[in-house]
């Protein structure tokens, strides 16, 4: 009993793998052949041509012999039809890579491929937004919380003078607003927020100057000297993104440079505004930094993604005198 059920199960599996188009076309051809034979048979009967047993046998045998030929023809046609369908299937398995979905010479499949490719691009964009959002949450909440902790610690230890205390308290409050804004951005979704809010035109030198001031205490605690060379340039980039980019670059220099000086510059280069962060250490060379980015360096990933979204770029150069990371934006 068990063996019979296994055999029937195997038969069901083998039948389930038969192409739908093979069955469909084969059924149509066989139906056409049988109907054509019946029509011929009854036409002869109606006309009155006598048909003996031998002629009837010949007609039936002819129909039976042609059935395999029609089935083979149906199978060949089904291979032609399903070839592009199988290619589409393999392309869909590799989503969200839109380029993986091939073109088709069959109009209906070609249209289906276009729809799939368009959806793949949307999915890829959504995944990129989600990935960037997760990285920003994991990575960048550390900066404002560290700034608040450093300010409060400096006030507690008496490092900050009485006349400067109000200034640094206001900076700590500003960092709490930054955390709140960032969490709001995380809740509403990075892509949605970017669509709803037009980037503001800012003075890049002024915003960078504020960020440099916020980082001075932490940089000094790490044994670094922080230099700043500003220039007034206008760009259309949200202030929060500039703050995030510069904070990532300064933190990267602290962690990996091995030097004792960090320089921040804002300057014009042709039709672009450049934000440069350089150090005097013997940190990772350009190849290692690029390899680090490709393997998922969160800080550099965030910097490059934010720059690209605003039409900018990221360039890395390194030699025996140190490493320079430059982020460029179109001038307004």
Secondary structure, DSSP 8 states (H G I E B T S, - for coil): -HHHHHHHHHHHHHHHTS-HHHHHHHHHHHHHHHHHHHHHHHHHHHHT----HHHHHHHHHHHHHHHHHHHHHHHHHHHHHHHHHHHHHHHHHTTT-GGGS---SSHHHHHHHHHHHHHHHHHHHHHHHHHHHHHHHHHHHHHHHHHHHHHHHHHHHT-S-HHHHHHHHHHHHHHHHHHHHHHHHHHH-HHHHHHHS---EEEHHHHHHHHHHHHHHHHHHTT-EEEEE----EEE--HHHHHHHHHHHHHHHHHH--SSEEEEEEEEETTEEEEEEEESS----HHHHHHHHHTT-HHHHHHHHHHHHTT-EEEEEEETTEEEEEEEEEB-
